[in-house]
Amino acid sequence: MQVAEQGRDIGLADAEARAAAAEAEEIVEEAAEEHGDVLGPVRPDDRVAHLLERLASDFVLDNTYREQHLSLTASENYPSRLVRMLGSGLQGGFYEFAPPYPSEAGEWAFPDSGANASLVGKLTGIGRQLFEAATFDWRPNGGSVAEQAVLLGACGRGDGFVHFAHKDGGHFALESLAAAAGVNTYHLPMVNRTLLIDVDRLATLCAEHPEIKLVILDQSFKLRWQPLAQIRAALPEGVFLAYDASHDGALIAGGALPQPALLGADAVHGNTHKTIAGPQKAYIAFRDADHPKLRAISDWVCPRMQSNSHAELIAPMYVALSEIALYGHDYARQIVANATALAHALHEEGVRVSGESFGFTETHQVHIVTGSAADALRLSLGDLARAGIRTTNIEVPGANGLHGLRLGVQAMTRRGMREAEMREVARLVAKVVLRRAEPAAVRAEVADLLRHHPLDRLAYSFDAHVDSPAAARLLGEVFR
Ligand SMILES: *Cc1c(COP(=O)(O)O)cnc(C)c1O
C-alpha cells in the first residue's frame, strides 16, 4: 500500500474521504462477488489482512522515519521491543485506583484476579529501589499530572511556590494552574554564568514570603545538577522540596547523578519516556511513607485529576525500570560521556555551545545558541528536519534571550552510539547549522551513519534476549 494513502484514515479532506469510502465499497463488492455472500462479504482472514495492510502502512512510515532520523530531541527515546509488546499484554486494562498509602476498600473497589496488585507490587518495588524512596505512585499518566498534583497537594489558595522561570528551563505545566488555583508563583533566583540556583537569594525569597510552601525543581532545559543539599538546608522547615526528574530520571537511577531523596527532596517525580525508555507514563516517589503531604498529593493524581491510570502500562513500566536496574549504570555513564563528547566536538566545529565554563553539560543535554527565535525555529523545523536531524528549538538558559537548539543524546545512546559517533553527529549538525550545507546531501550522510545502528537491537535493553526460546514460550503465555 502506498504511503500517500495514509491521510485517508486520519486527516480526511472531503474528496479524500469520499475516495476512501468508494474504495472500501469496491472492496466489499468485489468480495461479495467472489463469495456470493452479503452478510460475510469478506472472509474474516481477508478482512484482517486488509485492516492490517492499512495499519501496517502507518507503522512502516513511522519505523522508516525513526530508522533514518538522527533523534537528538532530549525528550524522546526508543522503548525496547519487550516494553512495546507488553503494553497490550493484559486482556483489557482494569481500573486500578489503590493509592500509595494504606486505605480501606471503598466505593470504587473492584473484584479482580490479583494480577493488578501483584504487578503494582513489582513495579513499586523496583521504583522505590531506583529512586531511594519509601513510596512509588505509578498512577500519573504523565509528568505534567505528577507535577500538578504536587503543586495542588502542597499549596492551597493564598500560598506560594517557587520554580524555574521559563527562560531558565522551567516546565510550562504549573503557572496557569497556580494562577487559577490562587497560588502565587515565584521564580528561582539564578546565576546566569553557572546556571546554578543562587541559594542565598532563594533563602531570602522564602523568608520574605512566608506563604511559600513548595520549591519545585522542574527544569526541562537542564545542563547541570543543582546543589540540592544546600537548597534543603536553606529552606524554612515545612517547605516541600520536589525534584522533577522527567529528564534525568535514568541518570539518577543509573547513578550518574545523585539521588534527590537522599539529599533532602520530599518527593522525586517525573515521566518514564525521556532518558528512561518506557511508555508515556509517570510516577511520584516520596522519601517518607508517613509524609504529611503524601495523601493530599496522591489524591490529586487519583481520583481528582485522573480515574483512568492506564493499568495496561504497569507491565511495560516495570520492564523499562528493570532495564534501568540491570543496565542503567553503564547506560547513564555512556549518556553523560556522549553528551560531553558531542558538546566538545560541536564547540571545536565552531558552533556556539552553552556552558563552556562548567564543561558544557552534566546531563544528557547539550544547548547550542543560534540567534533569534525565528532562526532557531527555521533550523529545527526546516533545514535540520530536511537533513534528517530531529531537534527542539528553545530559548537557551543563560543566553540573555537568545534562542537555539536543545539536543539530547539518550536515544542515540540506545542505538549504540558512543563518543566516536558523537563527533560524526557534531560534524553533521555543524554542516547544517553553520555551513549551510544542502540538507538533502546531509540527509544521505545521516542515513549512512544510522544504517549501522538498527532499531531492533537497542543497547542497554532486553532486545538481544527477546527471541530466546524460553522468552518466546512465555510471551505466548502472556498473549494467550
Ligand atoms: C517533559 C516534562 C514534563 C511533562 O511530562 P509529560 O509526560 O509530557 O506530561 C514535566 N516536567 C518536566 C520537567 C518535563 O521536562
The ligand as an SDF file (V2000), in Angstrom:
LIG
                    3D

 15 15  0  0  0  0  0  0  0  0999 V2000
    8.5480   16.6240   29.8550 C   0  0  0  0  0  0  0  0  0  0  0  0
    8.3730   17.1990   31.1770 C   0  0  0  0  0  0  0  0  0  0  0  0
    7.1600   17.0840   31.8590 C   0  0  0  0  0  0  0  0  0  0  0  0
    5.9170   16.5850   31.1880 C   0  0  0  0  0  0  0  0  0  0  0  0
    5.8660   15.2240   31.0220 O   0  0  0  0  0  0  0  0  0  0  0  0
    4.6580   14.5920   30.1880 P   0  0  0  0  0  0  0  0  0  0  0  0
    4.8440   13.1390   30.3950 O   0  0  0  0  0  0  0  0  0  0  0  0
    4.8330   15.0380   28.7960 O   0  0  0  0  0  0  0  0  0  0  0  0
    3.3830   15.1060   30.7800 O   0  0  0  0  0  0  0  0  0  0  0  0
    7.0820   17.5170   33.1630 C   0  0  0  0  0  0  0  0  0  0  0  0
    8.1420   18.0690   33.7760 N   0  0  0  0  0  0  0  0  0  0  0  0
    9.3140   18.2370   33.1460 C   0  0  0  0  0  0  0  0  0  0  0  0
   10.4600   18.8660   33.8660 C   0  0  0  0  0  0  0  0  0  0  0  0
    9.4670   17.8250   31.8280 C   0  0  0  0  0  0  0  0  0  0  0  0
   10.6070   18.0330   31.1900 O   0  0  0  0  0  0  0  0  0  0  0  0
  1  2  1  0
  2  3  1  0
  2 14  2  0
  3  4  1  0
  3 10  2  0
  4  5  1  0
  5  6  1  0
  6  7  2  0
  6  8  1  0
  6  9  1  0
 10 11  1  0
 11 12  2  0
 12 13  1  0
 12 14  1  0
 14 15  1  0
M  END
$$$$
